[in-house]
Amino acid sequence: MKKFFVVLLALLANQFLFSQLENIPKKKTQKAFAKIDFLSIDLPINPLGFKDPNMGYTGIHYNLMIQDWAYAGLGIYGAVSGNKGGFFTLGVNAGIKKYYHSFYIDSGFHFGGGGGAGAPDGGGAFILPHFNVGYDFKSFSINSGWSYVNFFDKGNIKGHQLNIGLEIPLDYKYASYNSLETTSELERLKNSDWNGNSTRNSLLFHVNNLKIKGDSKDTNGEKYTGETIRLAGFELASYIDKNWFAFFKVDGAFDGIDAGYMDVFLGGGYHFSMNKNRSNILLKFGIGAGGGGGVDTKGGFLIYPDISFEQKLFNDLYLSINKGFVMSPDSYFYTSSLGVGVKYYIERNGIIAPNRTFTKGKFKGLEVLVKQDLYFDAERITNPTENLHQISLQINLLLNKHLYVAGQTSFANFGNAGAYAEGIVGLGIKTSPFLDKTTTVFTQLLGGAAGGGNISTGEGLIIKPSIGLDYKLNETLSLRSAFGYVSSKGGTLSSTYVNFGIKYKLSFLKMN
């Protein structure tokens, strides 16, 4: 009888433990890699009859391995040498990899939209296939080979060239989107596969003023006289350890000069904490590309040294003030930057962090959307009015099951406006799923910077309200469609629009 009770207690204990764990979402791993590549594009004779120098074109990509041999993802390109500073594009990637020991063959395809800097980009739509041979060093790989670029929508940029790339494995952990807003106590998480070191990320939304200094000129050769470029944008950072971090930053102009200026930076920094982690000082340095809006940045290559001070407001929300420089290495383009923003810190996918004590974790939602927009009768500054098409990337961070913050960037790809681009942020709200939990209705209000491509956006400030619906395909993918309106301040752009796209969704464990 005694042995019977011992066995019974053991079975009950095991059942209790299993019931505790089965409610904790399973940790999954997505294989992925980041890539930086470079190619030198031969440009045609310009309208003045002169041969433009080759455009150095560099890209930053993030790709998911959807099979052991296939990948798909997103990439943004910018000009960094030549005379086309401000030339930017956004697109989608797809490709296959075949390994032979440490060597591999990579055949892929990039489709996107964009342009700028007076380049013959037409509507902006382009293709960029490649065929590369690479070598995998495990912690990174390098590859090189043939590529072909063609701005095929009435553009005049096309040709064959070599490319070279560097790839770094960058896997991530996640949970099913169905786990959204599930809460687990720390003691329960200790007995799960979430028991490990957390990863720290931060998301900054800010406005930044670039005071133009030195002998900086516009593309007509006229020297600036102290103008200030007013920018809005975001910065995403990921911490390598307690202090060192890497960041990705995108800004677009909305005031101060003609619309169209944009810069993109990739860099690193060091984080000092004080006052019991309530105050931070961050030293940063980034390299990237910038231009547009009539600003002459030569080839477009820019550097970004910066120092920021942050003060905690509440929980993981901080007020950030930054001071630095955005400039070309030879100071041909030279500005002093001053900005302010709001930063949100996230400790995710682990229960152990330096100098932090947690009590529970909650699974929060993240959504990545790729869309095609159609603006009806988009007003131009001088060209005839016609429809405008653009490829768009939007990222949503869910604050709860219904409310989210959003950041979006878009680049024209059809409609004779290849240099047009947007960088906007805002808020959205959505319903609970209905119709057998397949359909969700949402509305959102976004606003920010836009310009270029002869589109009449004044100095660049736009607002974009919309309403639409998502239709669930499976656990991670949904179709999306929306109807909305876009209006510019100071310009005549005032158009209704529709878009169609696909949404990738997941959840991650946020510790509190």
N, C-alpha and C positions, 0 to 999 in steps of 0.2 A: 504493500500500500504506500509506503514511504517513497519507494522508487517511482511509483505511479505519479505522485504529487510533484516530484522533482522534474519528471519529464513534462508534465502538464504545465508547470511554471515556465520551463524553458520554451515550450511552444508558444505560450502566451506572450512571453517577452520578445520572442522573435517576430511574432505577428504584430506586436505593438511597434517595434522598431521599423518593420516593413511599412506599416501604415503611416509612420511619420515620414519616411523617405519617399514614398510613392507620390506624395503631394508636392514634393520639391521638384521643380522643373529640371529636366535632364540637361547637363552641359554638353553642347555640341561644338565641333571644330570645323571651321570653313577654311580650306586651303586657299591661299591667295598670295599674290606677289605685287610689289610696286615696281615700276619701271621708269627710268629716265632715258630718253633717247635724243639723238641729234642728227639732223641732216641739213645739207646745204643745197638750197633750191635755186636753180638758174631762172632768173627773171627775164621777161621779154624787153624789147626796146620800148622806152616810155613815150608818152605823147609828144615830148619835146625832141624826140629823135635820138636820145642818149641811151646807152646801155646801163641799166641799173646793176649794181654789184649783187652777187649772190646773197640771198637771205638766209642767215643762220636760223634754223627753226628747231626749237627744242620742246620736248613734251614731257609731261608728268602723267603717269597712268596708274590705275589700280584695277587689277584683274582678279576675278574669282575662277578657281579651277572647278568647272562644272562637271568634268569627267577627269580621269587620270591623264587624258590626252588632249583635252579641250578647255579653252578658257573664254571668258567674256568680261567686259568691264567698260570703263570710261577713261577718257584722256583729254587734257587741255594742252594746247600748244601756244607758244608765243615766240615772236622774233627776238633774237638776241644779238645779231650782227647784220651788217649791211646798212641800209638806210630806210628800213621799214619798221622802226620802233612804234609799237602800238598795234601791230598785227597780231590778233588772237583768234583762236578757234576752239570749239568744243565738239567732242564726238564720242561715238561708241566703238568699242573694240570687239573683235572676235578672232579666234585663231586656234591652231592645233600645234602640239609639241610632240615630237617623237624622239625618245632618248636612245642613245647607243653608248652605254656606260656613262661617262661624264660628259660626252658630247651630245648635242641635240640639234634637231632641225625645228625651226619655228616658222610656220607659214600663217600669216594673219592679215587682217583687213580692218581699216579704220574708216568710218563714215562720219562726217560732221559738217559744221557750218561756221562761218566767221570771215574775218578779213580785217581791213583797215589800212591806215597809213598811205592812202592814195594808190594802193596796189590794185591791179586789174583782177579783182576777185569776183566780179559779176554779182550774182545773187548770194554767193557765199558757200554754196554746197560743194563739197569736194570728197574725193576718195583717196585713200592712201594705203594700198596693199604693200606687203613686204614678204621677202623670203630670206631668212637669216640662218646662219650657223652659229651655235653658241657652245660655251664650255661652262659647266657647273662646278663651282668651287665649294658647294654646300651652303656656306653662309652668304654667298652672292654668286651671280653668274654674269658673264659678258657675252654679247652677241653682235654680229655685224652681217651685212649683206645688201641685197638689192631692194629698192623701194621705188614706187612710182606715185606721183601726185598729179591730180587733175581737178581743177576748179571748173567743173563741167557745166554749171548753169550760167552761160554767157561770160565766163571768166576767161582769162588768158594766161593762167599759170598752170603749166603742166610740163612734165618731164621725168626722166629717170635719174636716180642718184643713189649713192651709197648711204647707208645709215649705220650708226653704232649705238648700242644700248647697254645699260647697266640695270640688272634686276636684283631685287632683295626679297626673300621670302617674308611675307607679312600676314600670317594667318591670324584669325580672330576667333574668340569663343562667343557663343550666343545660346539663347534658348528659344523655344517656339514662341511665335507671336501670340499664341493662345494663352501664354503665361502672363500676359499684360496685367500689371497692378497686383499680382500675387505677392503676398508678404510672408516672409519666413523669419522666425526668430534666430538669433545667433547660435544658440545651442543646437538647434536642428541642423543648421548649415554646417556645423562642425563635423557632422556625421555624413556629409554628402561630398560629391566631387567638386563642390564650390569652395571647399576648404583649401585655400592657397593664397598666394600673394595677389593683391588687387592691382589693377592697372589704372593709373591716374590720367584723366583727360580734362581738358578745359575748352570751353566755347565762349569766344568774346564777340559781342556785337558792338561796333564803335563807329564814331564819326571822327575824321582826321582832317586837319588843315595842313596843306602844304604851301608854305610861304616861298614863292619863287625868288631865288637870289642869284647873285653872280651875273654872268653874261648869258644866262639862259635865253633862248630865242624860240619863236614860233616857227612853223614850217614855211612861212613867207620870209624868214630872215629878220623879222622885227624883234628887237630886244624887249623882254618883259620889264615892266616898271613897278615891281612889287606886288603883282597880283597874287591872290590866294586861291588855290584849288581846294574846294571843299568836297571831301570824300565820305562815303558810307560803305561799310563792308563787314567782314567777319574774319576771325582767326581761329583755327582749330589746332590744338596742341596735344601731344602725347608724350608722357614722361617715360624716359629710359630708366631712370632710377629716382631717388628722392629729390635730386636737384636738377639734373640735366634733362632737357626736353627738346623735341623737334616740333616745328610748327609749319603750318600752311596758311597763307594770308591772301585775301582777295579784296580789292577796293575799287570803287567806281565813282567818278565825279558826278555831283548833282548841282553844283553851284560854283560861281567864280570865274569860269571860262566857258568857251563853247563846249557843249556836251560831247562826250566820247572818250575822255581820258580814263585809263584803267591800268592798274598794276597788279601783278601776281608775284608772291615771294614764297620761297621754301628756305627754311633755315633752322637754326638751333639757338639754345640759350641756357642760362643758368639762373636758378631760382633761390633767392635768399628769403627765409622766413624769420619773423621776429614777433614779439608781443603775443606769445602763445598762438602762433599761426594766424593771428588776426591781421597782420600787416606783412606785405611781401614786396621785395624789390627784384625785378627781373632784368637781366642783361641779355639782349638779343642781337643776332646778326643774321641777315637774310640776303640771298641773291635771287634775282628774278628778272622779269621783263615788264616794261611799262611804256605808255605812250598813248597817242590819240588826242582828240580834242584840239588839234592844231599845235600840240606841244612837240618840239623837235627833240627827240631822245636818241638821234642817230640810229644805231642798230637796235636799240631797245633794251640793252643789258643794263640793269640797275643793281645797286647795293642798298642795304637797309640796316644801318646800325641804330640801336634804339635802347633806351632805358625806361622802364615802367615802374610805377608805384601803385600798389593795390591795397585797399582797405576793406575789411569785411563789413558787409551790411547786415546780413543774417544768414544762418545756415551755411550753404555753400555758394552764396552770391556775394560778389565783390565789386566795388567801384574801382575802375582802372584809369589812370592818367599816364600818358606816354609822351616822351620827348625824344626826338632823334632826327635823322636825315634820310631823305630818299634822293638818290643821286646816281649819275653815271660815274664809273671809277675815275675818269679824268676830269670830273666836275663840269663837263660840257652842259649837262642838265643838273641843276643843283637846287634843292629845296630843303628848308627846315620844317620838320613835322611836329605837330602838337595835336594830341587827340584825347578823347575821353570815351569810356565805354562801360559796359556791364559784362562781367565775366562770371560764368557758372562752372564750378569744378565738379567732377564726377569721379568717384572711386568705384570701379566696376569689376565684376566677375571674379571677386576674391574677398575673403574676410579678414585678411592681414594687410596692414598698411603702416608705414613708419609714422610714429607720433600720433596715431589715430586709434581710438577705441570705438567699436561699433556695437550696437545693440540688436539691430535687425537689418534685413535687406528687402528691397522691393524690386520687382522686375518691371523695367520701364521700356517703352516702345521706341523704335527707330525705324523710319521709313525713307527709302530712297526711290525717287521717281524720275523716269526719263520720259519726256513728252515731246510732241510736235504741236506747236502753236500756229494758228492761222488768224492774223489780224485782217479784218475786212477794211478795205479802203484806207490804208495807213497813209496819213498826210506826209508829204515831203516838203523840204525847204524850197527847192527849185524844180525838182523832177516831177513828172506827172504822177498823180495819185494812183496807187494800185495795191493789191493785196500783199501782205508781208507774211512769210513763213519763217519759223525759227525752231531750232532744237533747244530743249530746255532741261536743266537738271535741278531738281528740288529735293531738299533734305528736311524732314520733319522730326523734331524731338517732342515726344508726347509728354505733357505735364501730368496728365491723367488719361482716363479712357476716352475723354471727349475733347480736351483742349490741347493744342500743340503750337509750338513756335516753328517757323519755317524760314529757310534761306533758299534763294533761287538764283541761278544764273542762266542766261539764255543768249544764243548767238544766231543771227539770221542765216538761213541757208537757201531760201528761194525768194524771189521778188525784187531783184535789183537793189539790194541794200546790204551787201556782204559785210560792211563794216559795223552794222548795228549790233549792239550788245546791251544786256541788262544785268544788274546786280541788285536784288531787292530782298527785303526781309519782312516778316509780319507774323500775324496770329491766325489760327484757324480753329474751327469747332466742327465736330462731326457727331452724328447720331450713333446709337447702338445698332448693331447689325440686325437686319430684318429679312423677310422672304427666305426663310430657312437659313438664316445667318449668312447669306451670301452678299447682301447689298447694304451699303452705307452711303448716306447723304452727307455732304460737307459744305461749308462755306468758309471763305478765307479773305483776308484783306492784307495785301502786300504793298510795299512801297519802297522806293529807293532811286538808284541812279540808272540812267539809260541814255544812249546817244550813239551818233555815228551813222554812216550809211545814207546821209541826206534825209533821215527821218526827222521830222519837226518836233523835237523834245525840248526846245529852248535851251536852258542851261543844264538840263538833264534829270530833273525830278519828275517821277511818275508815280501814280497809284494804280493798283490793279485789284479790284474786288471781283470775286467769282463765286459760283455755286456749281456743284457737280455731284457725281456719284462714283463709287468704287464697286467693282464686282469681283468677288473672291474666286480665284481659279484653284488655288491650293493653299497649303499652310504658309507659304512664303510669297506668293505672287497674286496680284490683283490687277485687273484692268481699270483704267481711270478715264473719265471724260468730264469736261467742264465747259461752262459758258460764262463769259465775263465781259468786263469793260476795262479799257486802259485809257488813262488821260494824263497829259503832261502839264506841268506848270511852266508857263512862259512860252510854250509851243502850241502848235495846232493839232498835234496828235490826239485824236479822240475817236477810238474805234471799239466796236464790239469784237469779241474773239471767241474761238472755240479751241479746245485742245483734246488730244487723245494720247494715251500713253500706258505705261506699265509700272507697277509699284512693287518694289522688293521690300519685305518687312521682316523684322525680327525683334526680339527683346533681349535685354541684358540685365544683369543683377547690379543694382545700385545700392551701395551700403550707406546706412545712416547711423 
